[in-house]
Amino acid sequence: MAAVDKKQFAAETVAEAYLALLKDRGVDRLFVNAGTDFASIVEAYGRLKLSGLDLPEVVVCSHENVAVSMAHGAYLGDRSLSAVMLHTSVGTANGICGIINAARDRIPIMLTAGRSPLFEHDTFGARNAGIHWAQELFDQAGMLREFVKWDYELRDGVQVEEVVDRAVDVALTEPRGPIYLSLPREVLAKPADGIQVRAAASQPSDPAPAPEAVAALADHLVDATFPVIAASASGADPTTVPLLDDLCRRFSIGLAEAGPRYVNASDDHPLHLGFGLGRALIDADVLCFLDVDVPWTQSMSNPRDETVIVQAGPDPHFVRYPIRSHRSDLAITTTSKHLLEALAPALAERQGRIDPGRYQRLADLASERRAQTAAALAEEAASAASDAPITKSFMNWALEQVRPRDSIIVNEYWASRAMQTGLAPGGYFGTPPAGGLGWGLPAALGVQMVRPDDLVIAAVGDGAYLFANPAACHHAMAQHHLPVLTIIATNRKWGAVEGSARAMYPEGYASSAGELTPLARLEPVPEFERYVEASGGYGEGVSARADLIPAFERALKVVLEERRPAVVNVQCE
């Protein structure tokens, strides 16, 4: 048996060994919101010139949701694992909403937090402040255990390698997701005592589909009259986009994007049936859902009983959802990429069985969808000079006129995948399924950080902007030189609150009141453009249609030429 190669870091403390090990295992960024539990972490970076250790880059964030959501966005931007470190129990509590978003979006984040010192006295690093008693919990990880794949506490320096490697392995194993590791102050402060580590182990391979499942799916697809592949999150891996495009074109399969959170397919694909199931849910005789957590809403519409339903993905039945009863005639555990790669040759073997008229029938439906989108855009263009209030549809039209084709949209509210055309793979990121508000703006910062040469546009509503802790976000933009363009749709209300009540009680008292319920009101709203100005950026408010495109153009110039962040605050319906 070959000897195991070992190396030793020039670390004095467990904290230094831990940080060096993170970097060695591919964690390049450490997003932090620090506290009294960080003493040895602070010292490790303070000693960096002397130690010469290679440690992760520190990204300071002035709010925990900003830290977690920036790490989320950074993964979206380059698909690499980041670490986050928060302050004990209270910092963890502030970051939980971001972790719920990451868990439901299958984003690997190495979330760590200090914990109140274990000991009250007589040990280096023991409690020396009153908060160390009040902040301690019986089970600190318990508050987020349901949303992480694994949680643990580092108990001694001798296990630092095993603990870090376990954390990385679990986070990056499909289905991916966040983990939680607590770091007691006394353990981090201990001498490293010559800790040696092995070379990083290889990561587990992604799940590939069973050959018999691929064959069954291929049979269903070639024999169908109206087959459709519906994708929601397959584009999380941008390399799947050309694979899906090619497969549907070659084998006459309609494609639809169901509540898309990514660019899953080219929007100009000749068989693209739209950004929702629409007619496909009713008429398709084979529906293959590619990484779709909610294929349809049973209380609103359902596929026909005779339609063959296929659900495919790393976790095709989403077992972490407490209840999810959507029918599945064939379930395939696989990544989208592996399924598409295996399905293409299986379909090629059966291509002679495909109805030769199927392509044109699907293409005609796709053409109708494109014509409807074009008509909607033309209608908005015709209204550009009107005195009518700005609508979200008009905002989409205006952005489409000025947006560079290679820009990236991070959407938490109003940006329409149907109206924002020509987005490249990796060019669109939508709200995670859990819908924890305040994600979009800090996620855009994370994307911008790892893709510094790209234009990143955060499309948010006024409620989402408030939840994002905008002062903290604009502080991060200034501190880390992140020139994000933020466009806020300010309609002065919680639209989802009002819409939900009216949907459940269309003839109810709230619906018939003739005014917005107090529970949905945001007025008076601040002049949001002032937030970015306070941190050295450019802000502008807009309320007239004729002023919107010029405002977008001025903001784009500031971002692209001056490399400063900009906010356009749009008063809209």
C-alpha positions as CSV (number, residue, x, y, z in Angstrom):
1,M,0.0,0.0,0.0
2,A,1.3,3.4,-1.0
3,A,2.3,5.8,1.8
4,V,-0.1,8.7,2.5
5,D,1.4,12.0,1.7
6,K,1.2,14.5,4.5
7,K,1.9,18.2,4.8
8,Q,2.2,20.5,7.7
9,F,1.0,24.1,7.9
10,A,3.1,26.7,9.6
11,A,0.3,27.2,12.0
12,E,0.6,28.2,15.7
13,T,-3.1,27.8,16.6
14,V,-6.0,25.5,15.6
15,A,-7.6,28.6,14.1
16,E,-4.7,29.1,11.7
17,A,-4.7,25.4,10.9
18,Y,-8.4,25.5,10.3
19,L,-8.3,28.5,8.0
20,A,-5.3,27.1,6.0
21,L,-7.1,23.8,5.6
22,L,-10.2,25.6,4.2
23,K,-8.0,27.2,1.6
24,D,-6.3,24.0,0.8
25,R,-9.7,22.3,0.3
26,G,-10.8,24.9,-2.3
27,V,-12.6,27.5,-0.1
28,D,-11.3,30.8,-1.4
29,R,-13.7,33.2,0.3
30,L,-14.7,33.6,4.0
31,F,-17.7,35.9,4.4
32,V,-17.8,37.1,8.0
33,N,-19.8,39.1,10.5
34,A,-17.5,39.0,13.5
35,G,-18.0,38.9,17.3
36,T,-16.1,38.1,20.5
37,D,-15.8,34.5,19.4
38,F,-13.5,35.5,16.5
39,A,-10.5,36.4,18.7
40,S,-8.2,33.6,17.3
41,I,-9.5,34.2,13.7
42,V,-8.6,37.9,14.0
43,E,-5.2,37.0,15.4
44,A,-4.6,34.5,12.5
45,Y,-5.1,37.2,9.9
46,G,-3.1,39.7,12.0
47,R,-0.2,37.3,11.9
48,L,-0.5,36.5,8.2
49,K,2.6,38.4,7.0
50,L,4.7,36.5,9.6
51,S,3.1,33.1,9.1
52,G,3.0,33.2,5.3
53,L,-0.1,31.0,5.4
54,D,-2.4,30.9,2.4
55,L,-5.8,31.6,3.9
56,P,-9.2,32.4,2.4
57,E,-10.0,36.0,1.4
58,V,-12.0,37.7,4.1
59,V,-15.2,39.4,2.9
60,V,-16.6,41.6,5.8
61,C,-20.3,42.0,5.8
62,S,-22.2,44.3,8.2
63,H,-25.3,42.0,8.4
64,E,-25.5,38.2,8.5
65,N,-28.2,38.0,5.8
66,V,-25.9,39.9,3.5
67,A,-23.0,37.5,4.3
68,V,-25.0,34.3,3.7
69,S,-26.8,35.6,0.6
70,M,-23.5,36.9,-0.9
71,A,-22.0,33.4,-0.4
72,H,-25.2,32.1,-2.2
73,G,-24.6,34.5,-5.1
74,A,-20.9,33.7,-5.3
75,Y,-21.8,30.0,-5.8
76,L,-24.2,31.0,-8.5
77,G,-21.5,32.9,-10.2
78,D,-18.7,30.4,-10.2
79,R,-20.1,27.2,-8.6
80,S,-17.3,27.1,-6.0
81,L,-17.8,26.5,-2.2
82,S,-17.6,29.5,0.1
83,A,-17.5,29.6,3.9
84,V,-19.4,32.0,6.1
85,M,-18.6,32.7,9.8
86,L,-21.1,34.4,12.0
87,H,-21.2,35.4,15.7
88,T,-22.5,32.6,18.0
89,S,-26.2,32.0,18.5
90,V,-27.4,35.5,17.6
91,G,-25.4,35.8,14.4
92,T,-26.7,32.4,13.4
93,A,-30.3,33.5,14.0
94,N,-29.9,36.5,11.8
95,G,-28.5,34.3,9.0
96,I,-31.2,31.6,9.1
97,C,-33.4,33.1,6.4
98,G,-30.5,33.0,4.0
99,I,-29.8,29.4,4.9
100,I,-33.4,28.4,4.2
101,N,-33.1,30.0,0.8
102,A,-29.8,28.1,0.2
103,A,-31.2,24.8,1.3
104,R,-34.2,24.9,-1.0
105,D,-32.0,26.2,-3.8
106,R,-29.5,23.4,-3.2
107,I,-26.6,25.8,-2.7
108,P,-23.6,24.4,-0.8
109,I,-22.4,26.9,1.8
110,M,-20.1,26.1,4.7
111,L,-21.8,28.0,7.4
112,T,-19.8,28.3,10.6
113,A,-20.3,30.2,13.8
114,G,-18.4,30.6,17.0
115,R,-20.2,29.5,20.2
116,S,-20.0,30.9,23.6
117,P,-16.9,29.8,25.3
118,L,-17.3,26.4,26.9
119,F,-15.6,27.2,30.2
120,E,-16.2,29.8,32.7
121,H,-12.6,30.2,33.9
122,D,-9.1,28.7,34.2
123,T,-8.8,28.0,30.4
124,F,-7.3,30.2,27.7
125,G,-10.2,31.6,25.8
126,A,-12.7,31.1,28.6
127,R,-15.6,33.5,29.2
128,N,-14.6,37.1,29.9
129,A,-17.8,39.0,29.1
130,G,-21.3,39.0,30.4
131,I,-22.8,38.1,27.0
132,H,-21.0,34.7,27.1
133,W,-23.6,33.3,29.5
134,A,-26.7,34.8,27.9
135,Q,-25.7,33.9,24.3
136,E,-25.1,30.2,25.1
137,L,-27.8,27.8,23.9
138,F,-28.4,24.2,24.9
139,D,-28.4,23.3,21.2
140,Q,-27.2,26.1,19.1
141,A,-27.4,24.1,15.8
142,G,-31.0,23.1,16.6
143,M,-32.4,26.3,15.3
144,L,-31.4,25.5,11.8
145,R,-30.9,21.7,11.8
146,E,-33.9,21.2,9.6
147,F,-32.3,23.2,6.8
148,V,-28.7,22.0,6.8
149,K,-27.4,18.6,5.6
150,W,-25.1,18.1,8.5
151,D,-24.1,19.9,11.7
152,Y,-21.2,19.4,14.1
153,E,-19.0,21.1,16.6
154,L,-15.2,21.2,16.4
155,R,-14.1,19.6,19.7
156,D,-10.3,19.5,19.4
157,G,-7.6,20.5,17.0
158,V,-6.6,16.9,16.4
159,Q,-9.8,16.4,14.4
160,V,-9.7,19.6,12.4
161,E,-8.8,17.8,9.2
162,E,-11.5,15.1,9.5
163,V,-14.2,17.7,10.4
164,V,-13.4,20.1,7.6
165,D,-13.2,17.3,5.0
166,R,-16.5,15.9,6.2
167,A,-18.1,19.3,5.9
168,V,-16.9,19.8,2.4
169,D,-17.9,16.3,1.3
170,V,-21.4,16.6,2.6
171,A,-22.0,20.1,1.2
172,L,-20.8,19.2,-2.3
173,T,-22.5,15.8,-2.5
174,E,-25.7,15.8,-4.6
175,P,-28.2,17.0,-3.8
176,R,-25.9,19.9,-2.6
177,G,-26.7,22.1,0.3
178,P,-25.4,24.1,3.3
179,I,-23.8,22.6,6.4
180,Y,-23.3,24.1,9.9
181,L,-20.2,23.9,12.0
182,S,-19.8,25.6,15.4
183,L,-16.3,26.6,16.6
184,P,-15.7,27.0,20.3
185,R,-13.3,29.8,21.1
186,E,-11.1,27.7,23.4
187,V,-10.6,25.1,20.7
188,L,-9.6,27.6,18.1
189,A,-7.1,29.2,20.5
190,K,-5.3,25.9,21.3
191,P,-1.8,25.3,19.9
192,A,-1.7,23.6,16.6
193,D,1.0,21.2,17.8
194,G,2.3,20.4,14.3
195,I,-1.0,19.3,12.8
196,Q,-0.4,17.5,9.6
197,V,-3.0,16.9,6.9
198,R,-3.4,14.7,3.9
199,A,-3.9,15.8,0.3
200,A,-7.5,16.7,-0.4
201,A,-9.6,13.7,-1.3
202,S,-11.5,13.7,-4.5
203,Q,-15.2,14.6,-4.4
204,P,-17.9,12.0,-4.9
205,S,-19.1,11.7,-8.5
206,D,-22.6,13.1,-9.3
207,P,-25.4,10.6,-9.6
208,A,-26.0,9.1,-13.1
209,P,-29.3,7.7,-14.3
210,A,-29.9,3.9,-14.3
211,P,-29.7,2.6,-17.9
212,E,-33.1,1.0,-17.7
213,A,-34.7,4.3,-16.6
214,V,-33.1,6.1,-19.5
215,A,-34.4,3.4,-21.9
216,A,-37.9,3.7,-20.4
217,L,-37.9,7.5,-20.8
218,A,-36.6,7.3,-24.3
219,D,-39.4,4.9,-25.2
220,H,-42.0,7.3,-23.8
221,L,-40.6,10.3,-25.6
222,V,-40.3,8.8,-29.1
223,D,-43.8,7.3,-29.0
224,A,-45.5,10.5,-27.8
225,T,-47.6,12.8,-29.8
226,F,-46.9,15.9,-27.6
227,P,-43.8,15.3,-25.5
228,V,-42.5,18.1,-23.3
229,I,-39.4,18.5,-21.1
230,A,-40.0,21.1,-18.4
231,A,-37.1,22.6,-16.6
232,S,-36.9,24.9,-13.6
233,A,-33.3,24.6,-12.1
234,S,-31.4,22.4,-14.6
235,G,-29.6,25.6,-15.8
236,A,-27.9,25.9,-12.4
237,D,-25.2,24.0,-14.3
238,P,-24.8,26.2,-17.4
239,T,-23.4,23.4,-19.5
240,T,-26.8,21.7,-19.6
241,V,-28.3,24.5,-21.7
242,P,-26.8,23.5,-25.0
243,L,-27.4,19.9,-24.2
244,L,-31.2,20.5,-23.6
245,D,-31.4,22.8,-26.7
246,D,-29.8,20.2,-28.9
247,L,-31.8,17.2,-27.6
248,C,-35.2,18.9,-28.0
249,R,-34.3,20.1,-31.5
250,R,-32.9,16.8,-32.8
251,F,-35.7,14.6,-31.4
252,S,-38.7,16.9,-31.8
253,I,-39.4,17.5,-28.1
254,G,-41.1,20.6,-26.8
255,L,-39.5,22.4,-23.9
256,A,-40.9,24.7,-21.3
257,E,-39.4,26.5,-18.4
258,A,-41.6,26.1,-15.3
259,G,-41.0,28.9,-12.8
260,P,-37.4,29.2,-14.0
261,R,-34.7,30.2,-11.6
262,Y,-32.0,30.0,-14.2
263,V,-31.5,30.1,-17.9
264,N,-32.4,26.5,-18.6
265,A,-32.8,26.8,-22.4
266,S,-32.3,29.4,-25.2
267,D,-35.4,31.5,-25.3
268,D,-35.3,31.6,-29.1
269,H,-35.3,27.8,-29.4
270,P,-37.7,26.8,-32.2
271,L,-39.6,24.4,-29.8
272,H,-39.6,26.6,-26.7
273,L,-43.2,26.6,-25.5
274,G,-42.9,29.4,-22.9
275,F,-42.1,30.2,-19.3
276,G,-44.8,28.2,-17.7
277,L,-46.5,25.0,-18.5
278,G,-49.7,26.6,-19.9
279,R,-51.2,24.4,-22.6
280,A,-48.5,21.7,-22.2
281,L,-49.9,20.7,-18.8
282,I,-53.3,19.9,-20.4
283,D,-52.3,18.6,-23.8
284,A,-48.9,16.9,-23.4
285,D,-49.0,13.1,-23.3
286,V,-45.5,12.8,-21.8
287,L,-44.2,15.4,-19.3
288,C,-40.6,15.0,-18.1
289,F,-39.8,17.4,-15.3
290,L,-36.1,18.2,-15.1
291,D,-35.3,19.3,-11.5
292,V,-38.7,20.9,-10.8
293,D,-39.7,21.0,-7.2
294,V,-43.4,21.9,-7.8
295,P,-44.4,20.5,-11.2
296,W,-47.9,21.9,-10.9
297,T,-50.3,23.3,-8.3
298,Q,-53.0,20.7,-7.7
299,S,-55.6,23.1,-6.5
300,M,-55.3,25.1,-9.8
301,S,-54.6,22.6,-12.6
302,N,-53.5,19.1,-13.2
303,P,-52.2,16.9,-16.1
304,R,-54.5,14.4,-17.6
305,D,-54.7,11.0,-16.0
306,E,-53.3,9.3,-19.1
307,T,-50.3,11.7,-19.3
308,V,-47.0,9.9,-18.5
309,I,-45.3,11.9,-15.7
310,V,-41.5,11.7,-15.3
311,Q,-39.6,13.4,-12.5
312,A,-35.8,13.6,-12.7
313,G,-33.1,15.2,-10.6
314,P,-30.6,14.6,-7.8
315,D,-33.6,14.2,-5.5
316,P,-36.6,13.7,-7.9
317,H,-39.2,13.6,-5.1
318,F,-37.7,16.3,-2.9
319,V,-37.7,14.2,0.2
320,R,-36.9,17.2,2.5
321,Y,-40.3,18.7,1.7
322,P,-42.6,17.5,4.4
323,I,-45.5,16.8,1.9
324,R,-45.3,16.6,-1.8
325,S,-47.7,14.3,-3.5
326,H,-47.3,15.0,-7.2
327,R,-47.8,11.9,-9.3
328,S,-44.7,10.2,-10.8
329,D,-44.8,7.3,-13.2
330,L,-41.1,7.2,-13.6
331,A,-38.6,8.8,-11.1
332,I,-34.9,9.1,-12.1
333,T,-32.2,10.0,-9.6
334,T,-29.6,11.9,-11.6
335,T,-28.1,15.2,-12.4
336,S,-29.7,17.0,-15.4
337,K,-26.4,16.9,-17.3
338,H,-25.9,13.1,-16.8
339,L,-29.5,12.5,-17.9
340,L,-29.3,14.6,-21.0
341,E,-25.9,13.0,-22.0
342,A,-27.4,9.5,-21.5
343,L,-30.7,10.3,-23.2
344,A,-29.4,11.6,-26.5
345,P,-27.9,8.3,-27.7
346,A,-30.9,6.3,-26.4
347,L,-33.2,8.6,-28.5
348,A,-30.9,8.3,-31.5
349,E,-31.4,4.5,-31.5
350,R,-35.1,5.0,-31.6
351,Q,-35.4,8.0,-33.8
352,G,-37.1,6.1,-36.6
353,R,-40.2,5.8,-34.4
354,I,-40.7,9.6,-34.0
355,D,-43.8,11.0,-35.8
356,P,-42.3,13.1,-38.7
357,G,-45.0,15.7,-38.3
358,R,-44.3,16.2,-34.6
359,Y,-41.6,18.8,-35.0
360,Q,-43.7,21.2,-37.1
361,R,-46.7,20.9,-34.7
362,L,-44.5,21.8,-31.7
363,A,-42.8,24.6,-33.7
364,D,-46.1,26.1,-34.6
365,L,-47.1,26.3,-31.0
366,A,-43.7,27.8,-30.1
367,S,-44.1,30.4,-32.9
368,E,-47.5,31.4,-31.4
369,R,-45.8,31.9,-28.0
370,R,-43.0,34.1,-29.6
371,A,-45.6,36.2,-31.4
372,Q,-47.5,36.8,-28.2
373,T,-44.3,38.0,-26.5
374,A,-43.5,40.2,-29.5
375,A,-47.0,41.7,-29.3
376,A,-46.6,42.4,-25.6
377,L,-43.3,44.2,-26.2
378,A,-44.8,46.2,-29.1
379,E,-47.7,47.3,-26.9
380,E,-45.3,48.5,-24.3
381,A,-43.2,50.3,-26.9
382,A,-46.3,52.1,-28.1
383,S,-47.1,53.4,-24.6
384,A,-43.7,54.8,-23.9
385,A,-44.8,58.4,-24.3
386,S,-48.1,58.0,-22.5
387,D,-49.0,59.6,-19.1
388,A,-50.1,56.2,-17.8
389,P,-48.4,54.9,-14.6
390,I,-45.3,52.8,-15.0
391,T,-46.1,49.1,-14.8
392,K,-43.7,46.2,-14.2
393,S,-44.3,45.1,-17.8
394,F,-43.2,48.5,-19.0
395,M,-40.2,48.3,-16.8
396,N,-39.2,45.0,-18.5
397,W,-39.7,46.6,-21.9
398,A,-37.5,49.6,-21.0
399,L,-34.7,47.4,-19.5
400,E,-34.8,45.2,-22.6
401,Q,-34.1,48.3,-24.8
402,V,-30.9,49.3,-22.9
403,R,-29.5,46.1,-21.3
404,P,-26.3,44.8,-22.8
405,R,-26.9,41.2,-24.0
406,D,-24.1,39.8,-21.9
407,S,-25.4,41.3,-18.6
408,I,-26.6,39.1,-15.6
409,I,-30.0,39.6,-14.0
410,V,-30.5,38.6,-10.4
411,N,-34.3,38.8,-10.0
412,E,-36.3,39.1,-6.8
413,Y,-39.6,40.3,-8.0
414,W,-40.2,41.9,-11.4
415,A,-37.8,40.9,-14.1
416,S,-39.6,38.7,-16.6
417,R,-37.7,35.8,-18.3
418,A,-40.2,36.0,-21.2
419,M,-39.4,39.7,-21.8
420,Q,-35.7,39.7,-21.1
421,T,-34.4,37.9,-24.2
422,G,-31.1,36.6,-25.3
423,L,-29.8,35.8,-21.8
424,A,-26.8,33.6,-21.9
425,P,-26.4,30.4,-19.7
426,G,-25.6,31.7,-16.3
427,G,-27.2,35.0,-17.1
428,Y,-30.3,34.9,-14.9
429,F,-30.8,33.9,-11.3
430,G,-34.3,34.0,-9.8
431,T,-35.7,33.9,-6.3
432,P,-35.1,30.6,-4.5
433,P,-38.2,28.4,-4.0
434,A,-38.5,29.2,-0.3
435,G,-39.0,32.9,-1.1
436,G,-37.1,34.3,1.9
437,L,-37.2,38.0,1.2
438,G,-34.0,40.1,1.1
439,W,-32.1,37.6,-1.0
440,G,-31.8,39.3,-4.4
441,L,-29.6,42.3,-3.7
442,P,-26.9,40.6,-1.6
443,A,-26.9,37.6,-4.0
444,A,-26.2,40.1,-6.8
445,L,-23.2,41.3,-4.8
446,G,-21.9,37.8,-4.5
447,V,-22.3,37.3,-8.3
448,Q,-20.5,40.6,-9.0
449,M,-17.7,39.6,-6.7
450,V,-16.8,36.4,-8.6
451,R,-17.6,37.9,-12.0
452,P,-16.1,41.3,-11.7
453,D,-16.0,42.1,-15.4
454,D,-19.7,41.5,-15.9
455,L,-22.6,43.9,-15.6
456,V,-24.9,42.6,-12.8
457,I,-28.4,43.9,-12.4
458,A,-30.4,43.4,-9.3
459,A,-34.2,43.6,-10.1
460,V,-36.0,43.9,-6.8
461,G,-39.3,45.1,-5.3
462,D,-39.5,47.7,-2.6
463,G,-40.4,45.1,0.0
464,A,-37.5,42.8,-1.1
465,Y,-35.1,45.8,-1.0
466,L,-36.1,46.7,2.6
467,F,-35.6,43.1,3.7
468,A,-32.1,43.1,2.1
469,N,-30.8,45.5,4.7
470,P,-30.0,48.1,2.0
471,A,-27.7,50.2,4.1
472,A,-25.6,47.1,4.8
473,C,-25.7,46.1,1.1
474,H,-24.6,49.5,-0.1
475,H,-21.9,49.5,2.5
476,A,-20.6,46.2,1.1
477,M,-20.7,47.6,-2.4
478,A,-18.5,50.5,-1.4
479,Q,-16.2,48.3,0.8
480,H,-15.6,45.6,-1.8
481,H,-15.9,47.7,-5.0
482,L,-19.0,46.0,-6.4
483,P,-20.7,48.3,-9.0
484,V,-24.1,46.6,-9.1
485,L,-27.0,48.3,-10.9
486,T,-30.1,48.0,-8.6
487,I,-33.5,48.7,-10.1
488,I,-36.4,48.9,-7.6
489,A,-40.0,48.5,-8.5
490,T,-41.6,50.6,-5.8
491,N,-45.4,50.0,-5.7
492,R,-45.7,50.8,-2.0
493,K,-47.3,47.5,-1.0
494,W,-46.9,43.8,-0.4
495,G,-48.5,42.6,-3.6
496,A,-48.4,39.0,-2.6
497,V,-50.3,39.7,0.6
498,E,-53.1,41.5,-1.2
499,G,-53.2,39.0,-4.1
500,S,-53.4,36.0,-1.8
501,A,-56.3,37.5,0.2
502,R,-58.2,38.4,-2.9
503,A,-57.6,34.9,-4.4
504,M,-59.0,33.1,-1.4
505,Y,-61.8,35.5,-0.7
506,P,-62.8,37.1,-4.1
507,E,-66.1,38.2,-2.7
508,G,-64.8,38.9,0.8
509,Y,-64.7,42.1,2.8
510,A,-61.1,42.9,1.9
511,S,-61.8,42.5,-1.9
512,S,-64.9,44.7,-1.7
513,A,-63.4,47.4,0.4
514,G,-62.1,49.3,-2.6
515,E,-58.8,50.0,-0.9
516,L,-55.6,48.3,0.0
517,T,-55.7,46.4,3.2
518,P,-53.5,47.9,6.0
519,L,-51.6,44.6,6.2
520,A,-50.3,45.1,2.7
521,R,-49.3,48.8,2.9
522,L,-45.7,49.9,2.8
523,E,-46.4,53.6,2.7
524,P,-44.7,55.9,3.4
525,V,-41.7,54.5,1.6
526,P,-38.3,56.2,1.8
527,E,-36.5,57.7,-1.1
528,F,-34.6,54.5,-1.7
529,E,-32.1,56.2,-4.1
530,R,-30.6,58.0,-1.1
531,Y,-29.3,54.8,0.4
532,V,-26.7,54.3,-2.4
533,E,-25.8,58.0,-2.4
534,A,-24.9,57.8,1.3
535,S,-22.3,55.1,0.3
536,G,-20.8,57.0,-2.7
537,G,-23.0,55.6,-5.4
538,Y,-25.5,57.1,-7.9
539,G,-29.2,57.2,-7.2
540,E,-32.2,58.4,-9.3
541,G,-35.9,58.3,-8.8
542,V,-38.3,57.9,-11.7
543,S,-42.1,58.2,-11.9
544,A,-42.9,59.0,-15.6
545,R,-42.7,56.5,-18.5
546,A,-40.8,59.0,-20.7
547,D,-38.1,59.3,-18.1
548,L,-37.4,55.6,-17.5
549,I,-35.0,54.7,-20.4
550,P,-32.9,57.9,-19.9
551,A,-32.6,57.1,-16.2
552,F,-31.5,53.5,-17.0
553,E,-29.0,54.8,-19.5
554,R,-27.5,57.3,-17.0
555,A,-27.3,54.6,-14.3
556,L,-25.6,52.2,-16.8
557,K,-23.0,54.8,-17.7
558,V,-22.1,55.2,-14.0
559,V,-21.8,51.5,-13.5
560,L,-19.9,50.7,-16.7
561,E,-17.7,53.7,-17.0
562,E,-17.2,55.0,-13.5
563,R,-17.5,51.5,-11.9
564,R,-19.7,52.9,-9.1
565,P,-23.0,51.2,-8.0
566,A,-26.3,52.8,-9.0
567,V,-29.9,52.6,-8.0
568,V,-32.9,53.5,-10.1
569,N,-36.0,53.8,-7.9
570,V,-39.1,53.4,-10.1
571,Q,-42.5,54.5,-8.8
572,C,-44.8,51.9,-10.4
573,E,-48.2,50.2,-10.1
